Amino acid sequence: MSIKKVIEAIRENNSFLITSHVNMEGDSVGSQLAMAKLLEGMKKKVYIVDNDPIPVNYLFLPKTKDASNDLTLKRDFDAALVLDCPSLKRIGKVRDLITEDKLIVNIDHHVSNERFGDIDWVKPFASSAGEMIWYIYKEMRRKLTKEAAMYIYTAILTDTGSFTYDNTRPNTHEIASDLLSYGLDPAWIAMNIYERRSVPEIKLLGSALTALKMNEAGDVAYIEVTQEMLRSSGADISKTENVVNYARSIDKVEVAVVFKEHLADKNLIMVSFRSKGEVDVNEIASLFGGGGHKRAAGCTVTGELSDVRGKILDKVEEFVKPHRA
Ligand SMILES: [Mn+2]
């Protein structure tokens, strides 16, 4: 389905619920706020509701107070816009707000997207969901504002790893150039997102990196983050996201995996995968009920940490093997 169907749904309905995946990051935050801005400019009623609060490093953005994670409030809306979300399960408890009678519009760029909407607009070649909101602005000939540009720029910047991942394409830079022309300050935005870490977060990174292990061939790096590590660091669990990138950055590493015990349930293991080259970690994560992108994916598996680690590392070996020289 196409962007045209999405625009039709926007035009034909008056009130909207906007949501995204659990454990939000820059793209989910930026794309939702940009979409809300577009709809408000058209005098539509908008509610942004997410399973989790916005991470603190995105609170520099204007209007983050418009996003709520209070699921008890009653909200009436015609259509739900689900952004940056490969499956309906990934919106967490917000799922309960979307009753049978609501139109579901699925706007996403994950290759693993399950096409769960009444309208599905899935563009795996888009750098981010934020980029897709930019297309909607342009297609509808709605004027961008500095505020909306800041949301979309944040989405693109974070989802492309600051323009370093392979989803960075010529048009990604063209769009970024358009966004900067609204007077954004890229250094200030990057400082807010990347350089306002807390001491506990850096200490947690330290203990996680100390726990790093390698496979025999030296091309798989993995890290276990236990409840104990999370508790003793005092760090916010959402702040462990970049640990996996350090593991991937090791020379000759093809795949990096982080296993993280859930703070509330020791037998819930959150697994993040990163690939540096040809190994498709989305395929591996999919085998365990998760998904994502070719070089960045995740899943949540029930079981004891050591069992989950064993099962997953066996699969990773299987996938890495054919790529060994
Ligand atoms: Mn995204």
Boltz pocket constraint, residues with backbone or C-beta under 6 A from the ligand:
constraints:
  - pocket:
      binder: B
      contacts: [[A, 27], [A, 28], [A, 84], [A, 109], [A, 127], [A, 128], [A, 129], [A, 159]]
      max_distance: 6.0
